[in-house]
């Protein structure tokens, strides 16, 4: 069996006493790099490491669900501390756990199923999560074939849902890491940089390396070896992100001494935080005494600073129904960080997952002792931490005012956002796209990102799935507000469907003028509200460019 997930060093937790008085205004720190696919963005650590017996994965077992992968997960053979909400998955696999509190069998998903990965990336699209860092441990043993397959599945899902991804090597327990990591990149992983969905920063493909410099027995490479690997990737033309110890700058506690040159060689630093804080006071203490001097050090050395934000260990009661995570978002945004790394997307093993999680005891195996999202008495929807992450991303990007008050309601994940835009961060599709200008850009809330269809190939269409049938009364179509987008007329029609198969015309084809002087938007008002789940905009002409183009597709009920 492969090594378990990264060790949590509880001795490295800074004191959680009263925080130093903190100003509530954003500081003037500025990233060393301009916005790209990791700078100015929310990145999630994506494990993709769960398999089930019978799912067809080469590893042929209950990978990471149980201690003994050859036997079904049960209360006495488990590797997880949180239970996923599995209602969105087409395929699930029965375990040896007792039935859920609802009486339904206790089943789990497999990351090896493409539909699972597609579901995860559709959530990322819907909730405004920009980039996924696919964790890649030593692929040269029995896990290798399954990990290779997961890279292909992640690429497919990222391309389908307009998200970015990159390979993040976890060097834990990788004895012959120095030559083998290089060979793996050249022979297997480098090809993924050809994907339009592969993350790039400063024009370079992003590669992450986690584990250099940690003061742990399964991470014993010398500073010279680590520096050689970082510099090798940079010589390959990569932008290299480093997942480093919490106390990298001082070279003590969880960091080995003498590795500062290694840390300085990275283009971006993301110090690890799991196990370091567990409440708001601890988060504030780290902001004052660790994050702030980290940011200053990175600024002085031209390094992009991407601190971790974590939802908290659910089983240990750290979450405070989202207030703990929001405090971290607030602290990092007022610090002016380059980007934020969420630890993690699907980490059910440590209880730090933001992926949809069991809401209450009805969705947990009876008698298992596993805590649900309502563990502190506050009901939270399964998608609550995805929504919270989306709002944290909006604050990072300046789309939401800096605030210490959590704006995300704990319940009602299916309730339309406060803006009233029924399409915001919902799943999208299109007849085609040009380069990386995917359909998701039209509903991500960013007025400067946009969808563009194939050129010189009308008609074209873009479509949003509202999640369920909704009353549709008004649409606002927009292009980037930059005056460089000269006035143009696009001929469009609006179609609607309740099942995604049969479409009816909601607004007949007509020329719509987009003028930067008046917001570069066009409103389509229907005579009366029409019930539709799928809303499609069809393009037959564009006087400014031979393609369909939209940076905003907003749908309103009134």
C-alpha positions as CSV (number, residue, x, y, z in Angstrom):
1,X,0.0,0.0,0.0
2,X,1.3,3.5,-0.8
3,X,2.1,6.1,1.8
4,X,-0.8,7.9,3.4
5,X,-1.5,11.5,2.9
6,X,0.8,14.2,4.1
7,X,1.5,14.1,7.8
8,X,-0.1,16.7,10.1
9,X,2.5,18.2,12.4
10,X,0.4,19.4,15.3
11,X,3.6,20.6,17.2
12,X,3.9,23.2,14.5
13,X,0.6,24.9,15.3
14,X,1.2,28.4,16.4
15,X,-0.5,29.6,19.6
16,X,-4.2,30.2,19.2
17,X,-4.4,32.9,21.7
18,X,-5.8,36.4,21.3
19,X,-4.8,37.9,18.0
20,X,-2.8,41.1,17.6
21,X,-5.0,44.1,16.8
22,X,-5.4,44.0,13.0
23,X,-6.3,46.7,10.6
24,X,-9.3,46.0,8.4
25,X,-8.0,47.5,5.2
26,X,-6.3,45.8,2.3
27,X,-2.6,46.3,2.2
28,X,-0.6,47.5,-0.8
29,X,1.2,44.2,-1.5
30,X,1.4,43.4,-5.2
31,X,2.1,40.1,-6.8
32,X,5.4,39.7,-8.6
33,X,3.4,38.4,-11.6
34,X,0.3,39.7,-13.4
35,X,-3.0,37.9,-13.3
36,X,-2.9,34.5,-15.0
37,X,-4.2,31.0,-14.3
38,X,-2.8,30.9,-10.7
39,X,-2.1,34.6,-9.9
40,X,-5.3,36.3,-9.1
41,X,-7.2,33.0,-9.0
42,X,-8.5,30.3,-6.7
43,X,-6.7,27.0,-7.1
44,X,-8.0,23.8,-5.4
45,X,-5.8,20.9,-4.5
46,X,-7.4,17.9,-6.3
47,X,-6.6,14.4,-5.1
48,X,-8.6,12.3,-7.5
49,X,-7.4,9.3,-5.6
50,X,-10.5,7.3,-4.7
51,X,-11.3,3.9,-6.3
52,X,-13.7,1.2,-5.6
53,X,-13.7,-2.5,-6.2
54,X,-15.5,-3.2,-9.5
55,X,-14.9,0.3,-11.1
56,X,-12.3,-1.0,-13.6
57,X,-9.4,0.9,-12.2
58,X,-6.0,-0.8,-12.6
59,X,-5.4,-0.6,-8.8
60,X,-8.4,-2.9,-8.3
61,X,-9.4,-2.0,-4.8
62,X,-10.9,0.5,-2.4
63,X,-8.1,3.0,-3.0
64,X,-8.0,5.6,-0.1
65,X,-11.4,4.7,1.1
66,X,-10.2,1.9,3.4
67,X,-7.0,1.0,5.3
68,X,-7.0,-2.4,3.6
69,X,-7.8,-1.6,0.0
70,X,-8.6,-5.3,-0.7
71,X,-11.6,-5.2,1.6
72,X,-14.7,-3.0,1.5
73,X,-14.7,0.1,3.7
74,X,-16.4,-0.4,7.1
75,X,-16.2,1.3,10.5
76,X,-13.3,-1.0,11.4
77,X,-11.6,-0.6,8.0
78,X,-11.8,3.0,7.0
79,X,-9.4,5.7,5.8
80,X,-11.9,8.6,5.8
81,X,-13.2,10.9,8.5
82,X,-15.9,12.7,6.4
83,X,-18.7,11.2,4.3
84,X,-19.5,12.6,0.8
85,X,-22.9,13.5,-0.5
86,X,-23.2,11.1,-3.5
87,X,-26.5,12.2,-5.0
88,X,-24.9,13.8,-8.0
89,X,-22.9,10.7,-9.1
90,X,-24.3,8.3,-11.7
91,X,-22.3,5.3,-10.3
92,X,-21.6,4.6,-6.7
93,X,-20.4,1.4,-5.0
94,X,-21.8,-0.3,-2.0
95,X,-19.6,-0.5,1.1
96,X,-19.7,-2.6,4.3
97,X,-20.8,0.4,6.4
98,X,-24.2,0.2,8.0
99,X,-27.1,1.9,6.1
100,X,-27.4,5.6,6.2
101,X,-29.7,7.2,8.7
102,X,-32.3,7.5,5.9
103,X,-32.2,3.7,5.5
104,X,-30.4,4.0,2.1
105,X,-27.3,1.8,1.5
106,X,-24.0,3.4,2.3
107,X,-22.2,3.9,-1.1
108,X,-19.2,5.8,-2.3
109,X,-18.0,7.3,-5.5
110,X,-14.9,6.3,-7.6
111,X,-12.6,9.0,-9.0
112,X,-11.9,6.5,-11.8
113,X,-15.3,7.0,-13.3
114,X,-15.2,9.9,-15.8
115,X,-18.6,11.0,-14.7
116,X,-17.2,11.6,-11.2
117,X,-14.4,13.8,-12.4
118,X,-16.9,15.6,-14.8
119,X,-19.2,16.2,-11.8
120,X,-16.4,17.7,-9.8
121,X,-15.3,20.0,-12.6
122,X,-18.9,21.0,-13.3
123,X,-19.0,22.1,-9.6
124,X,-15.9,24.1,-10.1
125,X,-17.4,25.8,-13.1
126,X,-20.7,26.5,-11.3
127,X,-19.1,27.9,-8.2
128,X,-16.4,30.0,-9.8
129,X,-13.3,27.9,-8.9
130,X,-10.7,28.6,-11.5
131,X,-7.9,26.0,-11.4
132,X,-7.3,22.5,-10.1
133,X,-3.9,21.2,-9.1
134,X,-3.9,17.4,-9.7
135,X,-1.8,15.7,-7.0
136,X,0.7,13.3,-8.5
137,X,2.6,11.0,-6.1
138,X,5.3,8.7,-7.1
139,X,3.8,7.0,-10.2
140,X,6.4,4.2,-10.5
141,X,4.7,1.6,-8.2
142,X,1.4,-0.1,-8.2
143,X,-0.6,3.2,-8.3
144,X,1.1,4.4,-11.5
145,X,-1.4,3.2,-14.1
146,X,-4.4,4.5,-12.1
147,X,-2.7,7.9,-11.6
148,X,-1.8,8.1,-15.3
149,X,-5.5,7.5,-16.1
150,X,-6.6,10.2,-13.7
151,X,-4.4,12.8,-15.4
152,X,-6.3,12.0,-18.7
153,X,-9.7,12.2,-17.0
154,X,-8.9,15.5,-15.4
155,X,-7.7,16.9,-18.7
156,X,-11.0,15.8,-20.3
157,X,-13.2,17.4,-17.6
158,X,-11.2,20.6,-17.5
159,X,-11.6,21.1,-21.2
160,X,-15.3,20.2,-21.1
161,X,-16.1,22.6,-18.3
162,X,-13.7,25.5,-19.1
163,X,-11.5,25.1,-16.0
164,X,-7.7,25.1,-15.8
165,X,-5.6,22.3,-14.3
166,X,-1.9,21.6,-13.8
167,X,0.3,18.7,-12.5
168,X,1.4,19.1,-8.9
169,X,4.0,16.5,-7.9
170,X,3.9,15.3,-4.2
171,X,7.4,14.1,-3.5
172,X,6.4,12.4,-0.2
173,X,8.3,9.1,0.2
174,X,9.6,9.3,-3.3
175,X,13.1,7.8,-2.7
176,X,14.6,8.2,-6.2
177,X,12.7,11.4,-6.8
178,X,15.4,13.5,-8.6
179,X,15.7,11.5,-11.8
180,X,12.3,9.9,-11.7
181,X,10.3,13.1,-11.4
182,X,12.2,14.5,-14.4
183,X,11.6,11.4,-16.5
184,X,7.9,11.3,-15.6
185,X,7.5,14.9,-16.8
186,X,9.3,14.3,-20.1
187,X,7.8,10.9,-20.9
188,X,4.2,11.3,-19.5
189,X,3.1,14.6,-18.1
190,X,4.6,17.2,-20.4
191,X,2.1,16.3,-23.2
192,X,-0.7,17.7,-21.1
193,X,0.6,21.2,-21.5
194,X,-0.7,20.9,-25.1
195,X,-4.2,21.2,-23.7
196,X,-5.9,24.6,-23.9
197,X,-7.1,23.9,-20.3
198,X,-3.5,23.5,-19.0
199,X,-2.8,26.3,-16.6
200,X,-0.2,28.9,-17.7
201,X,1.3,31.8,-15.7
202,X,3.5,34.4,-17.3
203,X,3.1,32.5,-20.5
204,X,4.6,29.3,-19.0
205,X,3.0,26.0,-18.1
206,X,2.5,25.7,-14.4
207,X,4.1,22.8,-12.4
208,X,3.7,22.3,-8.7
209,X,6.1,20.5,-6.4
210,X,5.0,19.7,-2.8
211,X,7.3,18.5,0.0
212,X,10.7,20.0,-0.4
213,X,12.3,21.1,2.9
214,X,9.9,19.5,5.2
215,X,11.4,18.2,8.4
216,X,9.9,14.7,8.1
217,X,11.5,11.3,7.7
218,X,9.9,10.6,4.3
219,X,11.3,13.9,2.8
220,X,15.0,13.6,3.3
221,X,16.4,14.9,0.0
222,X,19.2,17.4,0.3
223,X,18.8,21.1,-0.4
224,X,21.1,20.6,-3.4
225,X,18.9,17.9,-4.9
226,X,15.8,19.9,-4.4
227,X,17.3,23.0,-5.9
228,X,18.4,21.0,-8.9
229,X,14.9,19.7,-9.5
230,X,13.3,23.2,-9.2
231,X,15.9,24.7,-11.6
232,X,15.5,21.8,-14.0
233,X,11.8,22.5,-14.4
234,X,12.4,26.2,-14.8
235,X,14.9,25.3,-17.6
236,X,12.1,23.3,-19.2
237,X,10.2,26.6,-19.5
238,X,7.9,26.0,-16.6
239,X,6.5,28.3,-13.9
240,X,7.2,26.4,-10.8
241,X,4.9,26.5,-7.7
242,X,6.3,25.2,-4.4
243,X,4.2,23.6,-1.6
244,X,6.6,24.3,1.2
245,X,6.6,24.1,5.0
246,X,4.7,26.6,7.1
247,X,7.9,27.9,8.6
248,X,9.9,28.0,5.4
249,X,11.2,31.5,6.0
250,X,12.6,30.9,9.4
251,X,13.9,27.4,8.6
252,X,12.7,25.8,11.9
253,X,9.8,23.8,13.3
254,X,8.3,22.0,10.2
255,X,11.1,23.2,7.9
256,X,14.7,21.9,7.7
257,X,17.4,24.5,8.1
258,X,19.4,25.5,5.0
259,X,16.7,25.3,2.4
260,X,16.1,29.0,1.8
261,X,17.8,29.0,-1.6
262,X,15.4,26.2,-2.6
263,X,12.4,28.2,-1.5
264,X,13.7,31.3,-3.3
265,X,14.1,29.4,-6.5
266,X,10.3,28.8,-6.8
267,X,8.2,31.2,-8.8
268,X,5.3,30.9,-6.3
269,X,5.3,29.7,-2.7
270,X,2.3,28.1,-1.0
271,X,3.1,27.2,2.6
272,X,1.2,24.3,4.1
273,X,-1.5,25.1,6.7
274,X,-3.4,21.9,7.5
275,X,-2.9,21.0,11.1
276,X,-1.5,24.5,11.9
277,X,-4.8,26.4,12.7
278,X,-8.2,25.2,13.9
279,X,-10.1,28.4,14.9
280,X,-10.5,32.0,14.1
281,X,-8.0,33.2,16.8
282,X,-5.4,30.9,15.3
283,X,-6.1,32.2,11.8
284,X,-5.6,35.8,13.1
285,X,-2.5,34.9,14.9
286,X,-1.0,33.4,11.8
287,X,-2.1,36.4,9.7
288,X,-0.1,38.8,12.0
289,X,2.9,36.6,12.7
290,X,3.3,34.3,9.8
291,X,1.4,35.4,6.7
292,X,2.2,39.1,6.9
293,X,6.0,38.6,7.1
294,X,5.8,35.8,4.5
295,X,4.1,38.3,2.1
296,X,6.8,40.9,2.8
297,X,9.6,38.4,2.2
298,X,8.0,37.2,-1.1
299,X,7.6,40.8,-2.3
300,X,11.2,41.5,-1.5
301,X,12.3,38.5,-3.5
302,X,9.9,38.8,-6.5
303,X,8.0,35.6,-5.5
304,X,4.3,35.1,-5.9
305,X,2.7,34.3,-2.5
306,X,-0.2,31.8,-2.6
307,X,-1.2,30.9,1.0
308,X,-3.5,28.0,1.8
309,X,-7.1,28.5,3.0
310,X,-8.8,25.5,4.5
311,X,-12.4,24.8,5.5
312,X,-11.2,23.1,8.6
313,X,-11.3,19.5,9.8
314,X,-15.0,18.7,10.0
315,X,-14.5,15.7,12.3
316,X,-12.6,17.9,14.8
317,X,-15.2,20.6,14.9
318,X,-13.0,23.3,13.4
319,X,-15.4,24.7,10.8
320,X,-17.7,27.0,12.8
321,X,-20.2,26.7,9.9
322,X,-17.9,28.6,7.5
323,X,-16.8,31.4,9.8
324,X,-13.3,29.9,10.2
325,X,-12.8,29.6,6.4
326,X,-14.2,33.1,5.7
327,X,-11.9,34.6,8.3
328,X,-8.9,33.2,6.3
329,X,-10.3,34.5,3.0
330,X,-10.7,37.9,4.6
331,X,-7.2,37.9,6.1
332,X,-5.5,36.8,2.9
333,X,-7.5,39.3,0.7
334,X,-6.6,42.2,3.0
335,X,-3.0,41.1,2.8
336,X,-3.1,41.4,-1.0
337,X,-1.9,37.9,-1.8
338,X,-1.1,36.7,-5.3
339,X,-3.6,33.9,-5.2
340,X,-5.2,31.4,-2.9
341,X,-4.8,27.6,-2.7
342,X,-7.7,25.7,-1.2
343,X,-6.6,22.7,0.9
344,X,-8.4,20.6,-0.4
345,X,-11.2,19.9,-2.9
346,X,-11.8,16.2,-2.1
347,X,-9.8,15.4,1.0
348,X,-12.3,13.2,2.8
349,X,-9.4,11.5,4.5
350,X,-8.5,14.5,6.6
351,X,-11.9,16.1,6.7
352,X,-10.7,19.3,4.9
353,X,-12.8,18.8,1.7
354,X,-15.0,21.5,0.1
355,X,-16.7,19.0,-2.2
356,X,-20.3,18.2,-1.5
357,X,-20.5,16.5,1.9
358,X,-23.3,14.8,3.9
359,X,-25.6,17.5,5.4
360,X,-27.0,15.6,8.4
361,X,-27.3,12.2,10.1
362,X,-29.7,11.0,7.5
363,X,-26.8,11.0,5.0
364,X,-24.2,9.4,7.3
365,X,-23.8,5.6,8.0
366,X,-25.7,5.0,11.2
367,X,-23.6,4.6,14.3
368,X,-20.4,5.5,12.4
369,X,-19.5,8.5,14.5
370,X,-18.8,10.5,11.3
371,X,-19.9,14.1,11.6
372,X,-22.1,15.8,9.0
373,X,-22.0,19.5,8.1
374,X,-24.6,20.3,10.8
375,X,-22.2,19.1,13.5
376,X,-22.3,22.4,15.4
377,X,-26.1,22.7,15.2
378,X,-26.2,24.9,12.1
379,X,-27.7,23.3,9.0
380,X,-25.5,23.7,5.9
381,X,-26.3,22.6,2.4
382,X,-24.1,20.0,0.8
383,X,-22.6,22.6,-1.6
384,X,-22.1,25.2,1.1
385,X,-18.3,25.2,1.1
386,X,-18.2,25.3,-2.7
387,X,-20.4,28.4,-2.5
388,X,-18.2,29.9,0.2
389,X,-15.1,29.3,-1.9
390,X,-16.8,30.9,-4.8
391,X,-17.5,34.0,-2.7
392,X,-14.0,34.0,-1.4
393,X,-12.8,34.0,-5.0
394,X,-15.0,37.0,-5.8
395,X,-13.5,38.9,-2.9
396,X,-10.0,38.0,-4.0
397,X,-10.8,39.4,-7.5
398,X,-12.4,42.6,-6.2
399,X,-15.9,41.5,-7.4
400,X,-17.0,41.5,-3.7
401,X,-16.1,44.2,-1.3
402,X,-13.5,43.3,1.4
403,X,-15.5,42.2,4.4
404,X,-14.9,40.2,7.6
405,X,-18.6,39.3,7.6
406,X,-19.3,36.0,5.8
407,X,-21.8,36.8,2.9
408,X,-22.6,33.2,2.1
409,X,-25.8,31.7,3.5
410,X,-25.3,28.3,5.1
411,X,-28.4,26.7,3.4
412,X,-30.2,26.8,0.1
413,X,-27.5,25.8,-2.4
414,X,-30.2,25.9,-5.1
415,X,-31.4,29.4,-4.2
416,X,-30.5,31.9,-6.9
417,X,-27.5,34.1,-6.0
418,X,-28.3,37.5,-4.4
419,X,-27.7,39.3,-7.7
420,X,-30.8,37.4,-9.1
421,X,-28.7,36.1,-12.0
422,X,-30.0,32.5,-12.4
423,X,-27.1,31.6,-14.8
424,X,-24.2,32.8,-12.6
425,X,-21.7,29.9,-12.3
426,X,-24.1,27.4,-13.7
427,X,-23.0,24.6,-16.1
428,X,-22.7,25.6,-19.7
429,X,-22.1,24.1,-23.1
430,X,-21.6,25.4,-26.6
431,X,-21.6,24.4,-30.2
432,X,-17.8,25.1,-30.4
433,X,-15.1,27.3,-28.9
434,X,-11.9,29.0,-30.1
435,X,-8.7,28.2,-28.2
436,X,-9.4,28.5,-24.5
437,X,-12.4,30.8,-24.7
438,X,-14.8,28.3,-23.3
439,X,-18.5,28.6,-22.6
440,X,-17.9,28.8,-18.8
441,X,-16.4,32.3,-19.2
442,X,-19.8,33.7,-20.0
443,X,-21.2,32.8,-16.6
444,X,-18.1,33.2,-14.3
445,X,-19.0,36.7,-13.2
446,X,-15.8,38.1,-14.8
447,X,-16.7,40.7,-17.4
448,X,-13.3,40.5,-19.0
449,X,-13.3,36.7,-19.7
450,X,-15.4,35.6,-22.7
451,X,-16.6,32.8,-24.8
452,X,-15.9,32.8,-28.5
453,X,-17.2,30.2,-31.0
454,X,-15.4,28.7,-34.0
455,X,-14.7,31.4,-36.6
456,X,-16.4,31.6,-40.0
457,X,-18.9,28.8,-39.1
458,X,-22.3,30.3,-38.3
459,X,-24.7,29.4,-36.9
460,X,-23.3,28.9,-33.4
461,X,-24.8,28.6,-29.9
462,X,-24.0,28.8,-26.2
463,X,-26.2,27.3,-23.6
464,X,-26.6,27.4,-19.8
465,X,-28.2,24.8,-17.6
466,X,-30.1,26.6,-14.8
467,X,-30.1,23.3,-12.7
468,X,-33.9,23.1,-12.7
469,X,-36.8,24.7,-14.5
470,X,-36.9,28.4,-13.7
471,X,-39.1,31.3,-14.8
472,X,-37.2,33.2,-17.5
473,X,-38.3,36.8,-18.2
474,X,-35.2,38.7,-19.1
475,X,-31.6,38.1,-20.4
476,X,-28.6,40.4,-20.4
477,X,-26.0,39.6,-23.0
478,X,-22.6,41.4,-22.7
479,X,-19.1,41.7,-24.1
480,X,-16.0,42.9,-22.3
481,X,-16.4,46.6,-21.3
482,X,-12.9,47.5,-22.7
483,X,-13.3,50.1,-25.5
484,X,-11.0,48.0,-27.6
485,X,-14.1,45.9,-28.2
486,X,-15.5,48.2,-30.9
487,X,-19.2,48.5,-31.4
488,X,-20.7,45.5,-33.2
489,X,-24.1,43.9,-33.9
490,X,-24.7,40.3,-33.3
491,X,-27.8,38.6,-34.7
492,X,-29.2,36.3,-32.0
493,X,-32.2,34.3,-31.0
494,X,-33.1,32.9,-27.6
495,X,-34.4,29.3,-27.2
496,X,-35.5,27.4,-24.1
497,X,-36.0,23.8,-23.1
498,X,-37.1,21.9,-20.0
499,X,-35.4,18.7,-20.9
500,X,-32.4,19.7,-23.1
501,X,-33.8,17.9,-26.1
502,X,-36.7,19.9,-27.5
503,X,-36.2,23.7,-27.7
504,X,-38.8,26.4,-28.3
505,X,-38.1,29.9,-29.5
506,X,-38.4,32.4,-26.7
507,X,-37.2,35.4,-28.7
508,X,-36.9,35.4,-32.5
509,X,-33.7,36.1,-34.3
510,X,-32.9,39.8,-34.2
511,X,-29.9,42.1,-34.4
512,X,-28.5,43.2,-31.0
513,X,-26.1,46.1,-30.7
514,X,-23.2,46.0,-28.3
515,X,-21.6,49.4,-27.8
516,X,-18.8,50.0,-25.2
517,X,-20.1,53.5,-24.7
518,X,-23.3,52.1,-23.2
519,X,-21.9,49.1,-21.3
520,X,-21.4,46.8,-24.2
521,X,-24.5,44.9,-23.4
522,X,-27.9,44.0,-24.9
523,X,-31.1,43.2,-23.0
524,X,-33.6,40.7,-24.3
525,X,-36.9,41.1,-22.6
526,X,-39.6,38.4,-23.1
527,X,-43.2,39.4,-23.1
528,X,-43.9,37.0,-20.3
529,X,-42.0,34.6,-18.1
530,X,-41.3,31.2,-19.6
531,X,-40.3,28.1,-17.7
532,X,-37.0,26.7,-18.9
533,X,-34.1,24.8,-17.5
534,X,-31.8,25.1,-20.5
535,X,-31.5,28.5,-22.1
536,X,-29.7,28.7,-25.5
537,X,-28.4,31.8,-27.4
538,X,-28.0,31.1,-31.1
539,X,-25.8,33.4,-33.3
540,X,-26.1,33.8,-37.0
541,X,-24.0,36.9,-37.6
542,X,-21.6,39.3,-36.0
543,X,-20.4,42.5,-37.7
544,X,-17.3,42.8,-35.4
545,X,-15.9,39.3,-35.7
546,X,-16.9,36.2,-37.6
547,X,-17.9,34.3,-34.5
548,X,-20.4,34.2,-31.6
549,X,-19.0,36.1,-28.6
550,X,-20.2,36.7,-25.1
551,X,-18.5,37.6,-21.8
552,X,-21.8,37.7,-19.9
553,X,-24.9,35.5,-20.2
554,X,-27.3,36.5,-17.4
555,X,-30.8,35.2,-16.9
556,X,-33.4,36.8,-14.7
557,X,-36.9,35.8,-13.5
558,X,-38.2,39.3,-13.7
